[in-house]
Amino acid sequence: MSFYEEMRRLLAQMSGHDRVITVPKIYVELTGDLAEAILLNQIVFYSDKSKRTDGFFYKTHRDWTEEVCLTERQIRHATKKLKEKKLIETKVLKANGAPTTHYKLLSDNLVKWITTLCGNGKQQNVVIDYDIMSQSLTEITTEITTENNNNEDAHKPVESAFKFFEQNGFGILTPHVADKIGAWIDDTNEGLVIYALQIAVENSALRWNYAESILRDWSNKKYISVDQVIAAESKRTAGRERNAGIRKPTQHPNGDYDGIDF
């Protein structure tokens, strides 16, 4: 057995547990973030248990939440950071008939990071992103409930952007498009992606590139929520109505004017 194979075996043995969330300290030192360390720990645990030959396994955000008590927001954030560090890969594939995120550990990269960390004796400072980590379940539940109550029924998020895409005539969800949708969800949020898809449906433009152009425009304008988009739309509509109400005076041949009082 090679050095890397032995290290992967040892990492898999010490990672993950059904009832207790145990995170090797070295993962925290490696990532510098507790949520990332927790997610990495579980990905290592499942890395050699997949039946797929390519090493990918799938987990829904609900699965992760039940397993490691991280919110969907924390999971998306940690996944994005682990991908940036090139410790994992993700792709959207079908699982039980629905598009689902699949994860793959880049084990050689992990081993290199760990051996480098141990070899030079350096330790990263552990930084907990309090914007991500310090929200209590009560605060998160209140935030979600408030957002759903404030939006009209037409703007309430459905179960997933992937399902909305498939159920509203956009055609087959290819892996390429699914990856793009997933990237926009990671960079913004699922509600915003779904709202862009809704606008595409309303305009009979059932093409992903149409919805993506809307998302790109919102991104350029720094919109990060459906509420911001709706508020901007309302402001533009009110401005057009005001401008339409101001009619330029028309001069008749006799010298009289319409639309103005003297």
Disulfide bonds with the S-S distance in Angstrom:
none
